[in-house]
Amino acid sequence: MRYSASEKYEIIRLVERFTLTPLLLFNIAARRLNLSTVGFIQYLAPTLMLVLAVKVFGEPFSTDKAMTFALVWLGLAFYTVDALLQRRRLTHRRSKDLERME
């Protein structure tokens, strides 16, 4: 199927709206979150795609892929635990500083 130059231009104009809208919405939402939260959320999309591919479309999921997947999420678990511990320490330190000020 051949398109004229004006038809190609119209297709591009239509497609750019479908591309630009999610990017703008993501940008607006990402500015309101911590960067660590945004990074964690960005791991969810590929994970959901993997689950969809394996469960719905029957893609093969070998042992080496499973081990790699598990190691990535293990690293994320370590990072999350460390971030929570740092937050707890910071909160504890702030409460001690407030007590000393009183």
N, CA, C and O atoms as CSV, one atom per row, in Angstrom:
chain,resi,resn,atom,element,x,y,z
A,1,MET,N,N,0.833,-1.168,0.000
A,1,MET,CA,C,0.000,0.000,0.000
A,1,MET,C,C,0.886,1.242,0.000
A,1,MET,O,O,1.798,1.360,0.818
A,2,ARG,N,N,0.625,2.132,-0.886
A,2,ARG,CA,C,1.427,3.347,-1.019
A,2,ARG,C,C,0.625,4.536,-0.502
A,2,ARG,O,O,-0.575,4.666,-0.744
A,3,TYR,N,N,1.331,5.389,0.212
A,3,TYR,CA,C,0.713,6.589,0.745
A,3,TYR,C,C,1.339,7.817,0.090
A,3,TYR,O,O,2.529,7.844,-0.224
A,4,SER,N,N,0.520,8.806,-0.098
A,4,SER,CA,C,1.046,10.066,-0.612
A,4,SER,C,C,1.756,10.804,0.523
A,4,SER,O,O,1.637,10.431,1.690
A,5,ALA,N,N,2.481,11.835,0.171
A,5,ALA,CA,C,3.215,12.606,1.185
A,5,ALA,C,C,2.266,13.219,2.201
A,5,ALA,O,O,2.570,13.232,3.394
A,6,SER,N,N,1.131,13.723,1.758
A,6,SER,CA,C,0.184,14.325,2.698
A,6,SER,C,C,-0.445,13.269,3.603
A,6,SER,O,O,-0.724,13.552,4.768
A,7,GLU,N,N,-0.676,12.058,3.092
A,7,GLU,CA,C,-1.227,10.986,3.927
A,7,GLU,C,C,-0.205,10.549,4.982
A,7,GLU,O,O,-0.561,10.296,6.133
A,8,LYS,N,N,1.044,10.466,4.586
A,8,LYS,CA,C,2.101,10.119,5.544
A,8,LYS,C,C,2.196,11.175,6.641
A,8,LYS,O,O,2.356,10.850,7.818
A,9,TYR,N,N,2.097,12.415,6.251
A,9,TYR,CA,C,2.143,13.507,7.219
A,9,TYR,C,C,0.994,13.396,8.217
A,9,TYR,O,O,1.201,13.577,9.417
A,10,GLU,N,N,-0.193,13.107,7.746
A,10,GLU,CA,C,-1.354,12.968,8.629
A,10,GLU,C,C,-1.200,11.772,9.568
A,10,GLU,O,O,-1.585,11.847,10.736
A,11,ILE,N,N,-0.647,10.683,9.070
A,11,ILE,CA,C,-0.414,9.513,9.915
A,11,ILE,C,C,0.581,9.858,11.015
A,11,ILE,O,O,0.385,9.488,12.172
A,12,ILE,N,N,1.633,10.556,10.661
A,12,ILE,CA,C,2.633,10.959,11.658
A,12,ILE,C,C,2.010,11.885,12.694
A,12,ILE,O,O,2.282,11.743,13.886
A,13,ARG,N,N,1.197,12.809,12.271
A,13,ARG,CA,C,0.527,13.722,13.206
A,13,ARG,C,C,-0.380,12.958,14.164
A,13,ARG,O,O,-0.465,13.306,15.342
A,14,LEU,N,N,-1.051,11.936,13.682
A,14,LEU,CA,C,-1.930,11.137,14.529
A,14,LEU,C,C,-1.113,10.304,15.522
A,14,LEU,O,O,-1.435,10.243,16.708
A,15,VAL,N,N,-0.064,9.670,15.024
A,15,VAL,CA,C,0.751,8.806,15.873
A,15,VAL,C,C,1.495,9.596,16.941
A,15,VAL,O,O,1.674,9.104,18.055
A,16,GLU,N,N,1.924,10.795,16.626
A,16,GLU,CA,C,2.669,11.572,17.619
A,16,GLU,C,C,1.812,11.897,18.834
A,16,GLU,O,O,2.335,12.004,19.943
A,17,ARG,N,N,0.532,12.055,18.649
A,17,ARG,CA,C,-0.353,12.296,19.809
A,17,ARG,C,C,-0.419,11.081,20.720
A,17,ARG,O,O,-0.442,11.212,21.943
A,18,PHE,N,N,-0.451,9.895,20.115
A,18,PHE,CA,C,-0.490,8.677,20.919
A,18,PHE,C,C,0.836,8.415,21.622
A,18,PHE,O,O,0.869,7.752,22.659
A,19,THR,N,N,1.910,8.922,21.073
A,19,THR,CA,C,3.224,8.762,21.693
A,19,THR,C,C,3.467,9.827,22.751
A,19,THR,O,O,3.986,9.527,23.826
A,20,LEU,N,N,3.109,11.029,22.465
A,20,LEU,CA,C,3.409,12.156,23.339
A,20,LEU,C,C,2.575,12.151,24.621
A,20,LEU,O,O,3.090,12.489,25.687
A,21,THR,N,N,1.323,11.780,24.538
A,21,THR,CA,C,0.431,11.836,25.700
A,21,THR,C,C,0.928,10.996,26.876
A,21,THR,O,O,1.020,11.525,27.983
A,22,PRO,N,N,1.253,9.706,26.692
A,22,PRO,CA,C,1.764,8.952,27.852
A,22,PRO,C,C,3.071,9.503,28.395
A,22,PRO,O,O,3.297,9.480,29.605
A,23,LEU,N,N,3.933,9.996,27.517
A,23,LEU,CA,C,5.201,10.555,27.984
A,23,LEU,C,C,4.983,11.799,28.837
A,23,LEU,O,O,5.649,11.977,29.857
A,24,LEU,N,N,4.075,12.643,28.433
A,24,LEU,CA,C,3.781,13.839,29.226
A,24,LEU,C,C,3.156,13.471,30.569
A,24,LEU,O,O,3.516,14.044,31.597
A,25,LEU,N,N,2.229,12.527,30.567
A,25,LEU,CA,C,1.603,12.100,31.820
A,25,LEU,C,C,2.628,11.470,32.762
A,25,LEU,O,O,2.597,11.709,33.969
A,26,PHE,N,N,3.543,10.660,32.202
A,26,PHE,CA,C,4.595,10.070,33.025
A,26,PHE,C,C,5.487,11.163,33.612
A,26,PHE,O,O,5.853,11.100,34.785
A,27,ASN,N,N,5.832,12.149,32.815
A,27,ASN,CA,C,6.666,13.252,33.275
A,27,ASN,C,C,6.005,13.999,34.431
A,27,ASN,O,O,6.659,14.315,35.425
A,28,ILE,N,N,4.723,14.277,34.301
A,28,ILE,CA,C,3.996,14.979,35.365
A,28,ILE,C,C,3.984,14.142,36.644
A,28,ILE,O,O,4.213,14.665,37.735
A,29,ALA,N,N,3.718,12.851,36.508
A,29,ALA,CA,C,3.662,11.984,37.687
A,29,ALA,C,C,5.044,11.794,38.307
A,29,ALA,O,O,5.176,11.777,39.530
A,30,ALA,N,N,6.070,11.653,37.474
A,30,ALA,CA,C,7.414,11.388,37.986
A,30,ALA,C,C,7.961,12.561,38.778
A,30,ALA,O,O,8.763,12.363,39.691
A,31,ARG,N,N,7.557,13.748,38.461
A,31,ARG,CA,C,8.035,14.916,39.202
A,31,ARG,C,C,7.504,14.940,40.632
A,31,ARG,O,O,8.074,15.614,41.490
A,32,ARG,N,N,6.444,14.230,40.892
A,32,ARG,CA,C,5.838,14.227,42.229
A,32,ARG,C,C,6.320,13.073,43.099
A,32,ARG,O,O,5.924,12.965,44.260
A,33,LEU,N,N,7.168,12.212,42.551
A,33,LEU,CA,C,7.643,11.041,43.282
A,33,LEU,C,C,9.144,11.132,43.512
A,33,LEU,O,O,9.844,11.875,42.824
A,34,ASN,N,N,9.633,10.368,44.489
A,34,ASN,CA,C,11.074,10.220,44.670
A,34,ASN,C,C,11.636,9.459,43.474
A,34,ASN,O,O,10.951,8.626,42.880
A,35,LEU,N,N,12.878,9.748,43.128
A,35,LEU,CA,C,13.488,9.045,41.998
A,35,LEU,C,C,13.609,7.549,42.260
A,35,LEU,O,O,13.500,6.750,41.329
A,36,SER,N,N,13.830,7.163,43.504
A,36,SER,CA,C,13.914,5.732,43.813
A,36,SER,C,C,12.577,5.049,43.571
A,36,SER,O,O,12.540,3.902,43.126
A,37,THR,N,N,11.483,5.738,43.859
A,37,THR,CA,C,10.152,5.185,43.600
A,37,THR,C,C,9.912,5.048,42.107
A,37,THR,O,O,9.373,4.037,41.656
A,38,VAL,N,N,10.302,6.044,41.342
A,38,VAL,CA,C,10.142,5.987,39.888
A,38,VAL,C,C,10.952,4.825,39.322
A,38,VAL,O,O,10.467,4.086,38.465
A,39,GLY,N,N,12.175,4.665,39.797
A,39,GLY,CA,C,13.014,3.560,39.332
A,39,GLY,C,C,12.409,2.216,39.633
A,39,GLY,O,O,12.448,1.313,38.797
A,40,PHE,N,N,11.842,2.067,40.831
A,40,PHE,CA,C,11.205,0.805,41.194
A,40,PHE,C,C,9.999,0.539,40.310
A,40,PHE,O,O,9.797,-0.587,39.854
A,41,ILE,N,N,9.207,1.552,40.069
A,41,ILE,CA,C,8.012,1.387,39.231
A,41,ILE,C,C,8.400,0.984,37.812
A,41,ILE,O,O,7.675,0.238,37.153
A,42,GLN,N,N,9.543,1.479,37.346
A,42,GLN,CA,C,9.960,1.143,35.993
A,42,GLN,C,C,10.383,-0.312,35.856
A,42,GLN,O,O,10.507,-0.809,34.737
A,43,TYR,N,N,10.607,-1.002,36.961
A,43,TYR,CA,C,10.847,-2.441,36.908
A,43,TYR,C,C,9.540,-3.221,36.804
A,43,TYR,O,O,9.539,-4.372,36.366
A,44,LEU,N,N,8.451,-2.617,37.194
A,44,LEU,CA,C,7.177,-3.330,37.166
A,44,LEU,C,C,6.677,-3.577,35.743
A,44,LEU,O,O,6.141,-4.648,35.459
A,45,ALA,N,N,6.843,-2.614,34.854
A,45,ALA,CA,C,6.332,-2.763,33.488
A,45,ALA,C,C,6.961,-3.956,32.771
A,45,ALA,O,O,6.225,-4.774,32.220
A,46,PRO,N,N,8.297,-4.094,32.752
A,46,PRO,CA,C,8.859,-5.279,32.100
A,46,PRO,C,C,8.464,-6.580,32.792
A,46,PRO,O,O,8.300,-7.614,32.144
A,47,THR,N,N,8.313,-6.518,34.113
A,47,THR,CA,C,7.896,-7.724,34.840
A,47,THR,C,C,6.493,-8.131,34.430
A,47,THR,O,O,6.229,-9.311,34.201
A,48,LEU,N,N,5.595,-7.167,34.338
A,48,LEU,CA,C,4.229,-7.482,33.905
A,48,LEU,C,C,4.204,-7.997,32.473
A,48,LEU,O,O,3.418,-8.886,32.145
A,49,MET,N,N,5.065,-7.441,31.615
A,49,MET,CA,C,5.148,-7.936,30.237
A,49,MET,C,C,5.664,-9.362,30.201
A,49,MET,O,O,5.198,-10.173,29.400
A,50,LEU,N,N,6.624,-9.676,31.066
A,50,LEU,CA,C,7.146,-11.038,31.139
A,50,LEU,C,C,6.069,-12.009,31.576
A,50,LEU,O,O,5.904,-13.075,30.982
A,51,VAL,N,N,5.336,-11.641,32.614
A,51,VAL,CA,C,4.258,-12.512,33.093
A,51,VAL,C,C,3.212,-12.708,31.999
A,51,VAL,O,O,2.740,-13.825,31.787
A,52,LEU,N,N,2.855,-11.654,31.316
A,52,LEU,CA,C,1.894,-11.744,30.217
A,52,LEU,C,C,2.413,-12.651,29.105
A,52,LEU,O,O,1.671,-13.484,28.585
A,53,ALA,N,N,3.683,-12.492,28.741
A,53,ALA,CA,C,4.258,-13.305,27.666
A,53,ALA,C,C,4.280,-14.790,28.027
A,53,ALA,O,O,3.972,-15.644,27.196
A,54,VAL,N,N,4.646,-15.086,29.274
A,54,VAL,CA,C,4.769,-16.482,29.685
A,54,VAL,C,C,3.393,-17.116,29.913
A,54,VAL,O,O,3.122,-18.210,29.418
A,55,LYS,N,N,2.535,-16.432,30.658
A,55,LYS,CA,C,1.248,-17.018,31.039
A,55,LYS,C,C,0.208,-16.986,29.924
A,55,LYS,O,O,-0.507,-17.967,29.715
A,56,VAL,N,N,0.119,-15.877,29.214
A,56,VAL,CA,C,-0.938,-15.735,28.206
A,56,VAL,C,C,-0.492,-16.237,26.842
A,56,VAL,O,O,-1.230,-16.956,26.169
A,57,PHE,N,N,0.726,-15.856,26.430
A,57,PHE,CA,C,1.165,-16.175,25.077
A,57,PHE,C,C,2.062,-17.404,24.998
A,57,PHE,O,O,2.494,-17.783,23.909
A,58,GLY,N,N,2.347,-18.032,26.141
A,58,GLY,CA,C,3.078,-19.292,26.148
A,58,GLY,C,C,4.541,-19.188,25.743
A,58,GLY,O,O,5.099,-20.145,25.206
A,59,GLU,N,N,5.167,-18.055,25.987
A,59,GLU,CA,C,6.591,-17.905,25.667
A,59,GLU,C,C,7.405,-18.833,26.572
A,59,GLU,O,O,7.057,-19.024,27.737
A,60,PRO,N,N,8.479,-19.407,26.046
A,60,PRO,CA,C,9.312,-20.274,26.893
A,60,PRO,C,C,10.049,-19.450,27.952
A,60,PRO,O,O,10.497,-18.332,27.698
A,61,PHE,N,N,10.157,-20.031,29.130
A,61,PHE,CA,C,10.828,-19.361,30.253
A,61,PHE,C,C,11.787,-20.372,30.868
A,61,PHE,O,O,11.418,-21.136,31.759
A,62,SER,N,N,13.015,-20.364,30.382
A,62,SER,CA,C,14.004,-21.360,30.790
A,62,SER,C,C,14.565,-21.055,32.173
A,62,SER,O,O,14.304,-20.000,32.751
A,63,THR,N,N,15.333,-21.994,32.683
A,63,THR,CA,C,15.925,-21.870,34.015
A,63,THR,C,C,16.889,-20.690,34.086
A,63,THR,O,O,16.905,-19.961,35.078
A,64,ASP,N,N,17.694,-20.498,33.040
A,64,ASP,CA,C,18.643,-19.383,33.087
A,64,ASP,C,C,17.923,-18.037,33.090
A,64,ASP,O,O,18.379,-17.096,33.740
A,65,LYS,N,N,16.818,-17.934,32.383
A,65,LYS,CA,C,16.031,-16.699,32.415
A,65,LYS,C,C,15.390,-16.500,33.788
A,65,LYS,O,O,15.324,-15.380,34.297
A,66,ALA,N,N,14.926,-17.588,34.375
A,66,ALA,CA,C,14.325,-17.499,35.710
A,66,ALA,C,C,15.354,-17.065,36.749
A,66,ALA,O,O,15.047,-16.271,37.639
A,67,MET,N,N,16.576,-17.586,36.636
A,67,MET,CA,C,17.620,-17.209,37.588
A,67,MET,C,C,17.997,-15.737,37.424
A,67,MET,O,O,18.183,-15.030,38.415
A,68,THR,N,N,18.109,-15.281,36.198
A,68,THR,CA,C,18.423,-13.876,35.959
A,68,THR,C,C,17.331,-12.975,36.507
A,68,THR,O,O,17.606,-11.969,37.162
A,69,PHE,N,N,16.090,-13.348,36.230
A,69,PHE,CA,C,14.943,-12.592,36.728
A,69,PHE,C,C,14.956,-12.539,38.256
A,69,PHE,O,O,14.734,-11.481,38.845
A,70,ALA,N,N,15.215,-13.672,38.889
A,70,ALA,CA,C,15.248,-13.726,40.354
A,70,ALA,C,C,16.373,-12.867,40.920
A,70,ALA,O,O,16.187,-12.204,41.940
A,71,LEU,N,N,17.535,-12.869,40.275
A,71,LEU,CA,C,18.655,-12.058,40.761
A,71,LEU,C,C,18.365,-10.562,40.647
A,71,LEU,O,O,18.738,-9.791,41.531
A,72,VAL,N,N,17.715,-10.155,39.583
A,72,VAL,CA,C,17.349,-8.739,39.442
A,72,VAL,C,C,16.415,-8.330,40.566
A,72,VAL,O,O,16.613,-7.285,41.186
A,73,TRP,N,N,15.402,-9.137,40.837
A,73,TRP,CA,C,14.457,-8.797,41.894
A,73,TRP,C,C,15.074,-8.943,43.284
A,73,TRP,O,O,14.669,-8.247,44.215
A,74,LEU,N,N,16.039,-9.832,43.433
A,74,LEU,CA,C,16.754,-9.920,44.702
A,74,LEU,C,C,17.540,-8.636,44.955
A,74,LEU,O,O,17.554,-8.121,46.073
A,75,GLY,N,N,18.191,-8.126,43.919
A,75,GLY,CA,C,18.889,-6.850,44.031
A,75,GLY,C,C,17.942,-5.728,44.391
A,75,GLY,O,O,18.272,-4.878,45.218
A,76,LEU,N,N,16.767,-5.713,43.782
A,76,LEU,CA,C,15.762,-4.699,44.118
A,76,LEU,C,C,15.293,-4.843,45.561
A,76,LEU,O,O,15.044,-3.844,46.235
A,77,ALA,N,N,15.172,-6.064,46.032
A,77,ALA,CA,C,14.766,-6.283,47.422
A,77,ALA,C,C,15.828,-5.726,48.374
A,77,ALA,O,O,15.493,-5.067,49.358
A,78,PHE,N,N,17.108,-5.988,48.085
A,78,PHE,CA,C,18.186,-5.432,48.912
A,78,PHE,C,C,18.138,-3.907,48.918
A,78,PHE,O,O,18.261,-3.277,49.968
A,79,TYR,N,N,17.960,-3.335,47.760
A,79,TYR,CA,C,17.903,-1.876,47.645
A,79,TYR,C,C,16.727,-1.321,48.455
A,79,TYR,O,O,16.874,-0.319,49.155
A,80,THR,N,N,15.568,-1.966,48.361
A,80,THR,CA,C,14.378,-1.505,49.066
A,80,THR,C,C,14.567,-1.603,50.580
A,80,THR,O,O,14.211,-0.680,51.313
A,81,VAL,N,N,15.120,-2.711,51.043
A,81,VAL,CA,C,15.360,-2.878,52.481
A,81,VAL,C,C,16.336,-1.817,52.976
A,81,VAL,O,O,16.128,-1.226,54.036
A,82,ASP,N,N,17.400,-1.573,52.211
A,82,ASP,CA,C,18.361,-0.547,52.600
A,82,ASP,C,C,17.710,0.833,52.657
A,82,ASP,O,O,17.966,1.597,53.587
A,83,ALA,N,N,16.877,1.160,51.679
A,83,ALA,CA,C,16.203,2.466,51.667
A,83,ALA,C,C,15.269,2.595,52.866
A,83,ALA,O,O,15.195,3.660,53.479
A,84,LEU,N,N,14.559,1.529,53.203
A,84,LEU,CA,C,13.659,1.574,54.368
A,84,LEU,C,C,14.441,1.731,55.665
A,84,LEU,O,O,14.025,2.471,56.556
A,85,LEU,N,N,15.569,1.042,55.775
A,85,LEU,CA,C,16.387,1.175,56.979
A,85,LEU,C,C,16.962,2.584,57.099
A,85,LEU,O,O,17.004,3.142,58.196
A,86,GLN,N,N,17.400,3.158,55.995
A,86,GLN,CA,C,17.899,4.532,56.033
A,86,GLN,C,C,16.805,5.506,56.445
A,86,GLN,O,O,17.055,6.431,57.218
A,87,ARG,N,N,15.622,5.310,55.944
A,87,ARG,CA,C,14.507,6.187,56.317
A,87,ARG,C,C,14.208,6.058,57.803
A,87,ARG,O,O,13.956,7.056,58.478
A,88,ARG,N,N,14.235,4.832,58.311
A,88,ARG,CA,C,13.967,4.618,59.734
A,88,ARG,C,C,15.036,5.296,60.589
A,88,ARG,O,O,14.721,5.939,61.589
A,89,ARG,N,N,16.320,5.146,60.184
A,89,ARG,CA,C,17.393,5.791,60.926
A,89,ARG,C,C,17.256,7.300,60.909
A,89,ARG,O,O,17.460,7.956,61.931
A,90,LEU,N,N,16.914,7.852,59.761
A,90,LEU,CA,C,16.751,9.299,59.638
A,90,LEU,C,C,15.597,9.782,60.522
A,90,LEU,O,O,15.722,10.800,61.204
A,91,THR,N,N,14.491,9.066,60.511
A,91,THR,CA,C,13.350,9.438,61.343
A,91,THR,C,C,13.712,9.354,62.821
A,91,THR,O,O,13.344,10.226,63.609
A,92,HIS,N,N,14.432,8.302,63.190
A,92,HIS,CA,C,14.850,8.133,64.587
A,92,HIS,C,C,15.800,9.262,64.995
A,92,HIS,O,O,15.685,9.805,66.094
A,93,ARG,N,N,16.733,9.612,64.115
A,93,ARG,CA,C,17.681,10.688,64.403
A,93,ARG,C,C,16.958,12.020,64.549
A,93,ARG,O,O,17.292,12.806,65.436
A,94,ARG,N,N,15.982,12.285,63.704
A,94,ARG,CA,C,15.223,13.540,63.793
A,94,ARG,C,C,14.439,13.624,65.093
A,94,ARG,O,O,14.364,14.685,65.714
A,95,SER,N,N,13.852,12.495,65.505
A,95,SER,CA,C,13.076,12.527,66.756
A,95,SER,C,C,14.003,12.774,67.950
A,95,SER,O,O,13.618,13.468,68.892
A,96,LYS,N,N,15.216,12.219,67.925
A,96,LYS,CA,C,16.186,12.480,69.005
A,96,LYS,C,C,16.588,13.950,69.016
A,96,LYS,O,O,16.694,14.557,70.082
A,97,ASP,N,N,16.811,14.521,67.848
A,97,ASP,CA,C,17.176,15.931,67.765
A,97,ASP,C,C,16.057,16.817,68.306
A,97,ASP,O,O,16.325,17.809,68.984
A,98,LEU,N,N,14.817,16.469,68.014
A,98,LEU,CA,C,13.668,17.239,68.536
A,98,LEU,C,C,13.564,17.123,70.046
A,98,LEU,O,O,13.232,18.098,70.720
A,99,GLU,N,N,13.843,15.944,70.584
A,99,GLU,CA,C,13.789,15.755,72.025
A,99,GLU,C,C,14.864,16.598,72.716
A,99,GLU,O,O,14.614,17.174,73.775
A,100,ARG,N,N,16.044,16.672,72.128
A,100,ARG,CA,C,17.111,17.475,72.706
A,100,ARG,C,C,16.786,18.961,72.673
A,100,ARG,O,O,17.208,19.711,73.554
A,101,MET,N,N,16.044,19.388,71.667
A,101,MET,CA,C,15.715,20.788,71.533
A,101,MET,C,C,14.675,21.227,72.565
A,101,MET,O,O,14.601,22.406,72.911
A,102,GLU,N,N,13.883,20.291,73.049
A,102,GLU,CA,C,12.821,20.638,74.009
A,102,GLU,C,C,13.333,20.800,75.361
A,102,GLU,O,O,12.568,21.091,76.280
